[in-house]
Amino acid sequence: MPVWLREHSWRQTLSAVYLSLPLRGARATPANIFCSERYLKVSIPPFLFEAILYAPIDDTNSTAKIGNGNIFFTLYKKEPAMWDSLTLANADKEKLQYLRENAVLKAHEKAKEETEAKKITKQEHKKYALEATMKLEEEERKRIEDLKEKERQKVAKELELWKNQQKDGDKYKSIQKKGKLHQETEPLKERKSEKMNKTRIPNEGTSKARLKSTKGCPVHGSSSIFSENLKEEQLPAPRAAATIKVNFTPRVFPTALRESRVAEEEEWLHKQAEARRIINSDLSELEDLKEEEKNPDWLKDKGNKMFAMGDYLGAVNAYNLAVRLNNKLPLLYLNRAACHLKLRNLHKAIEDSSKALELLTPPVPDNENARVKAHVRRGTAFCQLELYTEGLQDYEAALKIDPRNKNIEKDAEKIRHLIQGTMQSS
């Protein structure tokens, strides 16, 4: 049965009603208060306050403040008037029930309308956001198209410039060829002129006689020779040919410097130099090896083949040399741990698995498989040393990485049974 709160005080003006309700030590929240035009309810189990108001109020603007063990209501009247009492007096139960149900029904309808309004507003916001996103995408697409057009125009200009340069180069080559031909024909012409001069000197008397006998008539042959000599003297000398030497900055990489990323290239060169330094260090056993046998990747593949053939000791030797050449490859330690497990070198298997896990950082999806193998191999070595608790930790770590692996889950369950059996026997 609820405990009815009968104690309350109220006062009024023409436009508002001020109601103070003591809570008797109960703690109220806005969820405990329900107010409509004619119905006011405060439910704080086990306490209950209910009032059918004398006249309608503006429930939207009315307020309720909770504090100091009281709830203070400010109820604004819909029509300015003085009330005879706070609640409706002399009303039968049916009327009170009707007013109560009607208030609840209106509250539900109002809540439904507010929900629909919020839904519509949310849809409008989504529509606006979609339109804004489409507008941004359209602007971005236009910007990219403008960039493409600018690049296309730039490439077209560069191509046109290159074509013009090719044409100028062809013209220059043709001029050089003409100059060479002219230089080759010039000695021939000089020789011809010398021969003609020699033939003219002994026949000078005859030529004078011919000139006298033909006085007053033009000499066609002699005039044509003189005109040819004059034309040859008027031609300008060809430009001297020369060779232009172009020197390029020496580079290791075949690409041009403007197309290269210097930082990455320097890092690569540094790593190559470090590898060469290690290879050329005082490792006496490397002196007789071939060049490919000094490659850690080649040694790793060789070790894998030996492991597949069952030559575990040979595989360990190959992995050992590969580790001495490059001690930063986690797969070398991981594969060597597998060999040590086969050879029952359990402590070395634990060391190599731990080193592989140390190098397989940060944990990323690409090295998940390698990390699972490292945990399983170290856990297997622990279990063979009868350190079941440490082995179970590694198997559980492998399960966290690959929870769908049924084989690892079965092995982990077997280890749990072994741990329980040892605990019971002790």
Buried (B, 14 or more C-beta within 10 A) or exposed (E): EEEEBEEBEBEBEEEBBEBEBBBEEBEBEEEBBBBBBBBBBBBBEEBBBBBBBBBEBEBEEBEBEBEEEBBBBBBBBEEEEEBEEBBBEEEEEEEBEEBBEBBBEBBEEEEEEEEEEEEEEEEEEEEEEEEEEEEEEEEEEEEEEEEEEEEEEEEEEEEEEEEEEEEEEEEEEEEEEEBEEEEEEBEEEEEEBEEEEEEEEEEEEEBEEEEEEEEEEEEEEEEEEEEEEEEEEEEEEBEEEEEEEEEEEEEEEEEEEEEEEEEEBEEEEEEEEEBEEBBEEEBEEBEEBEEEBBBBBBBBEBBBEBBEEEBBEBBBBBBBBBBBBBEEBBBBBBBBBBBBBBBEBBEBBBBBBBBBBEBBEEEEEEBBEBBBBBBBBBBBBBBEBEBBEBBBBBBBBBBEBBEEBEEBBEBBEBBBEBBEEEEEEE
